[in-house]
Amino acid sequence: MKRSILFLLVYLSFGFVQADLLDDISTGKYHASNAPMMTFAEDDEHYYQLSGDSMIVKYSLRSGNPTDTVFHVGDTKVGKIESVGGFELGPRERFLMLYTNREQVYRHSYLAEHYLYDIHRKELRRLSDQRERAVLFSPDSRYIAFAAEDNNLYVYKTDFHSVVAVTQDGEARKIINGTPDWLYEEEFGTRLLFDWSADSKQLAFVRFDESEVKMFDFQMFLNPDFSSSPMELYPSSFAYKYPKAGEVNAHVSVCVYDTYYMNVKTMNLDTKNCYVPRIKWTGAADQLAIFRLNRNQNKLEMFYANSKSTVCKNIYTEEDKRYVDFMQIDEWRWLADGSLVVVNETDGYRHLHLYDKTGLHKKLLTPGNWDVTALYGVDEKSQTAYVQTADEHPARRNLYAVSLRTGKKTLLSTEKGIHQAGFSPKLKYYVDTYSSTEKATCVTLYENSGKKVRVLHDNASVESSWKALNLPRKEFIELTTDEGIHLYGWIVKPQNMEEGKKYPLLQVQYSGPNSQQVLDRWKIDWEYALAAEGYIVACVDGRGTGARGSEFRKCTYRKIGQLEVADQLGAARYFGKLPYVDSERMAIWGWSFGGYMTLMCLSADQPVFKAGISVAPVSDWRLYNSAYTERYMRRPQENFSGYDAGSPLMRAEKMTGNLLLVHGTADDNVHIQNAYLYVHRLVEAGKQFEMQIYPDENHFIRKGNSYKHLYQRMKLFLDKNL
């Protein structure tokens, strides 16, 4: 009897420990923090940093010693502010732009009160009586352009502390000047679409007319502070413009404001049914680079617009039989003679190319069957480009200095894992943010030669605490599916596995275009807690994922959800044949695109999973936004069969196994409409399933206790069904 009680106590104690571990992981106890944001000074020898919410301090880059307190909330001669949420440093380091009372709008954008601070005079002035969405200093610091919450663009004159309206036609849900609509922000990754000319005399901006774009709205049930007390008797509504696949997009035009004549000209460029993801002044007089992407996103053009005459001349055209990677244009670099270092994948891999000022291709700078994953800068004096690559392995990232003359690569990083760099303005130094599965994030300052200067930030205590738990390790694997597809993955197994025993397996994936989950980085997720309780957890990046060249990434074109599903099922069959895996107890889970994949895999013609967890899934691509969906699938009118074949809605009656469907009711990205329509199809087909709703949660489900609750819920589901 005593032995039985002792066993029960030990068992219960073990259960509580494992539950605590899952809670610790889901609440971020073992998350590695990044270094506090640092802003390089123009001399390459100093940096600025926010200290708490009250001070901005200037430091020596090499020593880390403070050299000056450039702002303190209690030390201003004109104007007051209670706290600082963040700041930007103006050119020539005369001004700081401070912001406070930040309110997030969408994924990237926010509204905030902005204050201009004169460092030498210690004078602080509110930029306007509105909140601003984006601000930008002119190169000479005489002007500050800002986009206000009324959808208009303004110019603040720092010499006179006066404001001039650049536009006056801004109107909610109709006209937006200088900042993107929801679609551009989400799919083109920007919150600012205006730019100053090098001489500070002209301001270019993109104007959006979203009058014809259809509205989408959802209800909000809780209070703004995410509480239910006092209880709201009637829900409020959130409405915004959201173009779905095949529907009308906003019409855009490119305009230039002249600060002397105080007039606005529209550039003479046809932008009907096109995207303008970026604009940028080239440095040459009156020359604005406009990037135009056709709606199908398989043709990218760059035009040089003469801002005086408004005439636009085509300089660069890139076409692809599938789609063009538009994000590469953020990394292009103009050289002093007008030539361009361009990142594209015209040879099948993402590489650096040199083009002359007329757009003529001169040479490929980084040949090889591997991808350049980032271009950080080009030093014209030494003729050196600094890049990040996936040359060694798709799961890792290295840093190199590449000679523009010879193409010779000099390795700057040495440790295996993921290296990301941020270079100083003159490229004399770089900050390397490094991690691996065994090394928590460490941030280090280096000279551009690769010589270490000092460690800026590490996570030694987090790493030590994690390793003290002595949990299972993540192993990187390679496998070949029964279709002959070679894939990379990782697996986490329980410790001290019993010979002859078969264990349940959870397959983790995201699978979206150009994504990667199989990365050698510090990422402590619930796979470790599951492995500690006897689960095997595995992850495989299938076709369509990144860092393996253009063909591997784009082969899913027009057939999203087909090859990706084949690879996840093929990987599952591979795992099911391993002697220690119970092929009758396998599950799959994913979030967003990964949640979509869960639904598709559970309704496959030859299913292999006993259970699946789908969080915030798309249930039919016709319900998702136009820019993302059409990039990979074309419009529904052009690819009817592809949309049907990749639709969980169309396959709901084939759903097998046990399903947990999860969604937030305030998801502005993947609307809960997707879940509701899928639920209807399951009910009509007589399918039983489980569902978890999170009121007023968006796509990330991070408010209050929701995230922790979600992981507890998913764990209970797995325990019950595997």
PyMOL commands that set and color helices and strands:
alter all, ss='L'
color gray80, all
select helices_A, chain A and resi 2-26+91-93+182-188+326-331+460-468+527-532+549-554+563-576+593-602+621-623+626-633+636-638+640-645+649-654+673-684+706-721
alter helices_A, ss='H'
color red, helices_A
select strands_A, chain A and resi 38-40+46-51+55-60+66-72+86-89+95-104+110-118+123-126+132-137+143-148+153-157+162-165+175-177+194-196+202-209+215-220+236-241+251-258+263-266+274-281+287-294+299-306+312-319+333-334+340-344+351-355+361-364+372-379+384-389+398-403+409-411+418-423+429-435+442-447+452-457+474-480+486-492+503-508+536-541+581-591+611-615+658-664+690-694
alter strands_A, ss='S'
color yellow, strands_A
deselect
rebuild
show_as cartoon
